């Protein structure tokens, strides 16, 4: 019996020496060896003391305290939050739980959730999304304490210290008070508009000013976005954003005071820099200028399945928004984000190919305002001259989908484009090079 079993094994592993030795005892899964590496990478980035999630998942005791809920959240696919369709594109493996990882956790629970030996812990292989080197640390100039509750948008300017062009090749925004920083968008302003934005800052008392606008087109460039759980990121190897001499850093922070601690916040932007890169990158916001200037993104009260879509020639668009790009030259798309507000129902970014086919970039079937993650592609998608970028968003403006403010469900009213949370937006963010 033993030998016949071994014969099966021999077909795969022709090692005659093993022919009649007993097969190795089946491996028992343990916390330290099998489960902790997964939880550490996929959960504890948010579930750690002082971070945004409501409890820690750093230790076995932490896990045991919430095991039924944690298993339920994993089985139902609620956690880790990854609202995009996995089948849309091949994403970098650092975000959602893979099916095998879910099976390891189930097997471990079924086997009695054993602790095992701490020495068996080995971190998961592969790149972790995090900033690997800090060349410049830029704290906010003054601490800011929110005065509005629950939400306040505040913008801060930070000086740029270099008198030669530099390339940003990675960033991390470190919130001063993690529980209070709901998210932050980080930009640099081009020298031509710095004076105007300084006037806006000076016009209001206190550090920074209340603001909803972001620099568009020639005004500046997005660097990235901080959302809870984000530990910063290195941009794809050999790529970076060129910051001109005379620029200023501009950070728009959305503070939310409902998670507990409220106090003076000094958030810090850490940057990795190079003097040269192989490919200049652009972080671009893709949406219809008519939605903004002509208010054509109408979302009538009491209607659902309201869709607006914007298609544009990709290489032409890139060359208009970014002086470093030339129309008619292929683009490489490395990562995308989508941005809608509270009434969003679903959202999509697609590449409509010149030959009539479609390539999916990101597809979020059930929009959730609280999870605005970046979708990083395993391999960049090549966008050829003649291809179009297509952004589409769908809203539900019926009574059932309204936000609750101060315990009261808002009454549906007509909505349109606007930067405040109670307005709506439809923007795809893309990280591209030529
Ligand atoms: C990007 C940050 C982030 C990651 C990663 C994350 N969580 Fe969460 N989690 C949160 C936040 C924030 C909440 C509270 C808000 C909410 O319920 O949506 C939460 C809530 C929960 C809850 C209670 C609510 C529910 O849906 O049941 C459980 C259980 C949970 N997380 C388990 C996990 C597990 C297990 C993992 C890893 C497999 C994980 N989380 C990964 C941020 C995160």
Boltz pocket constraint, residues with backbone or C-beta under 6 A from the ligand:
constraints:
  - pocket:
      binder: B
      contacts: [[A, 39], [A, 41], [A, 42], [A, 43], [A, 44], [A, 45], [A, 46], [A, 47], [A, 52], [A, 53], [A, 54], [A, 66], [A, 69], [A, 70], [A, 71], [A, 72], [A, 73], [A, 74], [A, 78], [A, 79], [A, 80], [A, 81], [A, 97], [A, 228], [A, 229], [A, 230]]
      max_distance: 6.0
